[in-house]
Amino acid sequence: CNLFKYNQITASSAIHLLDKIQPNNSFSKKQWLIITVSCISMSATLNENINDIKNLNSINNVTDQEINNKDLQDCELEILKQTDLKISDILPVMLILNLQEIELKQNNKKDHLKIKKIFETALQINTLISLDHNFNKFQPPT
């Protein structure tokens, strides 16, 4: 995630998703790479600005591996199936931060401290929820 300049929440969400699907050690290096890139890609979709999400060519350049679009899509689909379409059981952080920014722009400066406290609490609750794991055993697509 650091190579793509994704925020820390994207990295945490990708790890959280990887924890939820619980891949096993019998996977090949290539399977691990596809699973990991899928988790990062899905997390970035939820937590990053759409213009900052990297394309597959950028990912292939960084990993020095060739991942094709179909393998990545198949893996993402399998992750969605394994997690019952619940890839993130937390509210995407960018949504919370964007709502805070809107509220700060629309309200008087005297209310800013109260607004910041409300959104800080929302982020803390979001973090607590994200730490509650529901593990599943992941089966890669064949």
C-alpha positions as CSV (number, residue, x, y, z in Angstrom):
1,C,0.0,0.0,0.0
2,N,2.9,2.4,0.7
3,L,4.2,1.9,-2.8
4,F,0.9,3.2,-4.2
5,K,0.7,6.0,-1.6
6,Y,-2.6,4.6,-0.3
7,N,-3.7,5.8,3.2
8,Q,-3.1,3.7,6.3
9,I,-6.8,2.8,6.5
10,T,-6.6,1.1,3.0
11,A,-3.7,-1.0,4.3
12,S,-5.6,-1.9,7.5
13,S,-8.7,-2.7,5.6
14,A,-6.8,-4.9,3.2
15,I,-5.2,-6.8,6.1
16,H,-8.6,-7.1,7.8
17,L,-10.1,-8.5,4.6
18,L,-7.2,-11.0,4.3
19,D,-7.8,-12.0,7.9
20,K,-11.4,-12.6,7.2
21,I,-10.8,-14.9,4.3
22,Q,-7.9,-16.8,6.0
23,P,-5.9,-18.1,3.1
24,N,-3.7,-21.1,3.9
25,N,0.0,-21.8,3.5
26,S,-0.5,-24.3,0.7
27,F,-1.1,-21.6,-1.8
28,S,1.6,-20.9,-4.4
29,K,3.5,-17.6,-4.4
30,K,1.4,-16.5,-7.4
31,Q,-1.9,-17.3,-5.7
32,W,-0.7,-15.4,-2.6
33,L,0.1,-12.4,-4.8
34,I,-3.3,-12.4,-6.5
35,I,-5.1,-12.8,-3.2
36,T,-3.1,-9.9,-1.7
37,V,-3.5,-7.6,-4.6
38,S,-7.2,-8.4,-4.7
39,C,-7.6,-7.4,-1.0
40,I,-5.6,-4.2,-1.6
41,S,-7.6,-3.4,-4.7
42,M,-11.0,-4.0,-3.0
43,S,-9.9,-2.0,0.0
44,A,-8.7,0.9,-2.2
45,T,-12.0,0.9,-3.9
46,L,-13.7,1.6,-0.6
47,N,-11.2,4.0,1.0
48,E,-9.3,5.9,-1.7
49,N,-10.3,8.7,-4.0
50,I,-11.2,7.1,-7.4
51,N,-8.5,9.1,-9.2
52,D,-5.8,7.7,-6.9
53,I,-6.6,4.0,-7.4
54,K,-3.8,2.3,-9.4
55,N,-4.5,0.3,-12.5
56,L,-3.3,-3.3,-13.1
57,N,-0.3,-2.2,-15.1
58,S,1.0,-0.1,-12.2
59,I,0.5,-3.1,-9.9
60,N,2.3,-5.4,-12.3
61,N,5.3,-3.0,-12.5
62,V,5.6,-2.8,-8.7
63,T,5.3,-6.6,-8.1
64,D,7.5,-7.6,-11.0
65,Q,4.8,-10.3,-11.7
66,E,2.2,-10.6,-14.4
67,I,-1.3,-10.7,-13.0
68,N,-4.0,-10.7,-15.6
69,N,-7.3,-8.9,-15.2
70,K,-9.4,-12.1,-15.4
71,D,-7.4,-13.8,-12.5
72,L,-7.8,-10.7,-10.4
73,Q,-11.5,-10.4,-11.1
74,D,-12.0,-14.1,-10.4
75,C,-10.2,-13.8,-7.1
76,E,-12.2,-10.7,-6.1
77,L,-15.4,-12.5,-7.0
78,E,-14.3,-15.5,-4.8
79,I,-13.5,-13.1,-1.9
80,L,-17.0,-11.6,-2.2
81,K,-18.6,-15.0,-2.2
82,Q,-16.5,-16.2,0.8
83,T,-17.4,-13.1,2.8
84,D,-21.1,-13.1,1.8
85,L,-20.5,-9.9,-0.1
86,K,-19.4,-8.2,3.2
87,I,-16.0,-7.1,2.1
88,S,-16.0,-4.4,4.7
89,D,-18.1,-4.5,7.8
90,I,-16.9,-1.0,8.7
91,L,-18.1,2.3,7.3
92,P,-15.4,3.4,4.7
93,V,-13.3,6.0,6.5
94,M,-13.2,8.3,3.5
95,L,-17.0,8.7,3.8
96,I,-16.7,9.7,7.4
97,L,-13.9,12.2,6.6
98,N,-15.8,13.7,3.7
99,L,-19.0,14.1,5.7
100,Q,-16.9,15.8,8.4
101,E,-15.5,18.2,5.8
102,I,-18.9,19.0,4.5
103,E,-20.3,19.7,8.0
104,L,-17.3,21.9,8.8
105,K,-17.9,24.0,5.7
106,Q,-21.6,24.3,6.3
107,N,-21.6,25.2,10.0
108,N,-20.4,28.1,12.1
109,K,-16.9,28.1,13.5
110,K,-18.3,27.9,17.0
111,D,-19.7,24.4,16.1
112,H,-16.4,23.1,14.6
113,L,-15.1,21.6,17.9
114,K,-18.3,19.8,18.5
115,I,-18.4,18.5,14.9
116,K,-14.8,17.3,15.1
117,K,-15.5,15.5,18.4
118,I,-18.6,13.7,16.8
119,F,-16.6,12.5,13.8
120,E,-13.6,11.6,16.0
121,T,-16.0,9.4,18.0
122,A,-17.4,7.9,14.7
123,L,-13.9,7.0,13.6
124,Q,-13.1,5.4,17.0
125,I,-16.3,3.3,16.8
126,N,-15.5,2.4,13.2
127,T,-12.0,1.2,14.3
128,L,-13.5,-0.9,17.1
129,I,-15.9,-2.6,14.7
130,S,-13.1,-3.3,12.2
131,L,-11.2,-5.2,14.9
132,D,-14.1,-7.7,15.3
133,H,-13.2,-10.5,13.0
134,N,-15.5,-13.1,11.5
135,F,-13.0,-15.6,10.0
136,N,-13.7,-17.8,7.0
137,K,-11.5,-20.2,5.2
138,F,-10.7,-18.9,1.7
139,Q,-10.7,-21.1,-1.3
140,P,-9.0,-19.6,-4.4
141,P,-10.8,-19.7,-7.7
142,T,-9.8,-22.7,-9.9
